[in-house]
Amino acid sequence: MDISYLLFLQDIRNGIHDAWTPFLEGISLFSITYLLFLPTFIYWCINKKNGLYILCAFYLSVAVNAIVKLSVCAYRPWIRDVRIIPAGDAIRTATGYSFPSGHVMAAAPIYGGVAIGFWAKKTTRWISVLCIAALLITGFSRNYLGVHTPQDVLVGFILGGLILWFTGWIFNDVVQHPDQENKFLLAGILFAALSLIYITYKPYPLDYVNGKPLVDPLVMQNDAYLWMGALSSFCAARYVEKRWIRFTATGLTVKGIFLGIIGLAGLKWLAPYLQPMLVTQLGAHWGRFISQAILVFYIVALYPLVLKWAGHKH
């Protein structure tokens, strides 16, 4: 049934000559490139607590996604059935294992977290509706492009939603028991460390075609190292920020917005150069781990220090 659904969408694609493909490719790509800028800006400039909540849920969600993918080791739809032909450039970007959808698990905590934050006021509920619509379209795009089965997307929604709820539970518990936060942060670092040991030494299926593996486990491990670096850095950076920095969100003033845009521009500039440089120096696994750890530290602690120095003191 899952393959039949993808073939049905593929027939629609072909029938309209890929008219919707560029739009849905853009929606899909946005979820793993620029969408993270949204909670980052919220954290820096609008509402520190809400931004931190969304960032925490995001980094936990992508880390869990990496572990589940490397545990299930499900092949992509076109490997399972040669009739599936992914649309556009999707086959180049959709590498490795399929279950669950990484795009959905990256988008769910961000769109969902923003929707929760803006639902309280009637004047901003349209933002919540827009976010939910964008999330649903992101999930649909992964099926429409032929790179994920409906199960991949559905489980991505479920896991992303559960992680968003779990993160909310943690934040509520910390509000009532502030002394518990360090334990949660330490647990996050330990989870990342144990996950790295697990994904590095567990056995993987090795099916070959023309002498080449269908999926190279070492390549898939790269993403896991990257996201474990992000999660562990988030926990460390949060401790540093709350212990020594304690910045206050700038607010939506002209100066605050300007500083937020400058910070995002710095993040956009740093990201494409940092990883290749460190991969060259440290190798594929640890180069990605360290590069992502630096970017997350920049978001959670380093640029907030700049904001504090710029005159926004607690």
Rosetta blueprint (number, residue, H / E / L):
1 M L
2 D H
3 I H
4 S H
5 Y H
6 L H
7 L H
8 F H
9 L H
10 Q H
11 D H
12 I H
13 R H
14 N H
15 G H
16 I L
17 H L
18 D L
19 A L
20 W L
21 T H
22 P H
23 F H
24 L H
25 E H
26 G H
27 I H
28 S H
29 L H
30 F H
31 S H
32 I H
33 T H
34 Y L
35 L L
36 L L
37 F H
38 L H
39 P H
40 T H
41 F H
42 I H
43 Y H
44 W H
45 C H
46 I H
47 N L
48 K H
49 K H
50 N H
51 G H
52 L H
53 Y H
54 I H
55 L H
56 C H
57 A H
58 F H
59 Y H
60 L H
61 S H
62 V H
63 A H
64 V H
65 N H
66 A H
67 I H
68 V H
69 K H
70 L H
71 S H
72 V H
73 C L
74 A L
75 Y L
76 R L
77 P H
78 W H
79 I H
80 R H
81 D L
82 V L
83 R L
84 I L
85 I L
86 P L
87 A L
88 G L
89 D L
90 A H
91 I H
92 R H
93 T H
94 A L
95 T L
96 G L
97 Y L
98 S L
99 F L
100 P L
101 S L
102 G H
103 H H
104 V H
105 M H
106 A H
107 A H
108 A H
109 P H
110 I H
111 Y H
112 G H
113 G H
114 V H
115 A H
116 I H
117 G H
118 F H
119 W H
120 A L
121 K L
122 K H
123 T H
124 T H
125 R H
126 W H
127 I H
128 S H
129 V H
130 L H
131 C H
132 I H
133 A H
134 A H
135 L H
136 L H
137 I H
138 T H
139 G H
140 F H
141 S H
142 R H
143 N H
144 Y H
145 L L
146 G L
147 V L
148 H L
149 T L
150 P H
151 Q H
152 D H
153 V H
154 L H
155 V H
156 G H
157 F H
158 I H
159 L H
160 G H
161 G H
162 L H
163 I H
164 L H
165 W H
166 F H
167 T H
168 G H
169 W H
170 I H
171 F H
172 N H
173 D H
174 V H
175 V H
176 Q H
177 H L
178 P H
179 D H
180 Q H
181 E H
182 N H
183 K H
184 F H
185 L H
186 L H
187 A H
188 G H
189 I H
190 L H
191 F H
192 A H
193 A H
194 L H
195 S H
196 L H
197 I H
198 Y H
199 I H
200 T H
201 Y H
202 K L
203 P L
204 Y L
205 P L
206 L L
207 D L
208 Y E
209 V E
210 N L
211 G L
212 K E
213 P E
214 L L
215 V L
216 D L
217 P H
218 L H
219 V H
220 M H
221 Q H
222 N H
223 D H
224 A H
225 Y H
226 L H
227 W H
228 M H
229 G H
230 A H
231 L H
232 S H
233 S H
234 F H
235 C H
236 A H
237 A H
238 R H
239 Y H
240 V H
241 E H
242 K H
243 R H
244 W H
245 I H
246 R L
247 F L
248 T L
249 A L
250 T L
251 G L
252 L L
253 T L
254 V H
255 K H
256 G H
257 I H
258 F H
259 L H
260 G H
261 I H
262 I H
263 G H
264 L H
265 A H
266 G H
267 L H
268 K H
269 W H
270 L H
271 A H
272 P H
273 Y H
274 L H
275 Q H
276 P H
277 M H
278 L H
279 V H
280 T H
281 Q H
282 L H
283 G L
284 A H
285 H H
286 W H
287 G H
288 R H
289 F H
290 I H
291 S H
292 Q H
293 A H
294 I H
295 L H
296 V H
297 F H
298 Y H
299 I H
300 V H
301 A H
302 L H
303 Y H
304 P H
305 L H
306 V H
307 L H
308 K H
309 W H
310 A L
311 G L
312 H L
313 K L
314 H L
